Amino acid sequence: MDDELASAYERCRELHKRHGRTYYLATRLLPGWKRRHVHALYGFTRYADEIVDRTDALPPAERAAKLRDWSDRFLAGLRGAPADDPLLPAVLHTIATFDLDHADFAAFLRSMAMDLTVTSYATYTDLLDYMEGSAAVIGTMMLPILGASDLAAAREPARQLGLAFQLTNFIRDVAEDLDRGRTYLPDEDLARFGVTRPDLVSCAARRAATPQVQQLIEYEVRRAQAHYGAAASGVSMLEPASQACIRSAYRLYGGILDEIAAAGFDVFARRAVVPGWRKVAVAAHSLLVATGTPVRVPGPPQLVAP
């Protein structure tokens, strides 16, 4: 590996360690040769997200131009052009090593572009269209790196786990997303529980949820649990060397929902996090579980009536 490529992989690892601490801990359970490729995919997705979310002081047209310029350089790299970028060489190397589907990356970039113009979603079907590119394809990008006894059979559980992880983030980060002018909880769900967007803004300002908002959040938690349930069978399909990592990630992200439930489904009083000691305990336990052991599915995904 030449110095430029090694530096790009290291840049991706640093991004992962700084911004994806829960997932970064889980990747420590992978063999080193797999780990760097996971860092590369995280670096790709994080850098695009940084352009969209960390440049909000810029006019929308300028932010769109920055994303388009970076996307064009990435797509040119896929066609064989030199990649003059601090992290793209690692991403392109990973894609070539595992023959990853270029369509997954195009779908991801489409969803990132949507974040520049779309501020809410009318229905869960609409949100799923966005999440197909921003979350489901992350699962299918990862799958060839993780390996599976039957890649075709493991594909849908991998998609579902990507959806579960992102929906968990949306539920936890309602206040943070409101600060960016976005609401990822579907309008139809807000209406079901008599909640408006100004109600969410008020809860964020007061750092306390109303009973109606708590019901809304519980509804979304149960929906996320349904995705975790649909993903569960995929963990034991993975190569033995990859199972501890994904088992740990599954439990740690699911643990965020447990923390939200323990707080009475109030995501405004404090940010739900899994304590550090529990993260270490989950990772250690995952290493000790026999390969092929089914993961424990979260509680019953029964939706709450308004």
Summary of the structure (lengths in Angstrom):
residues: 306
radius of gyration: 19.2
end to end distance: 57.2
largest distance: 58.7
contacts: 997
relative contact order: 0.11
helix: 72%
strand: 1%
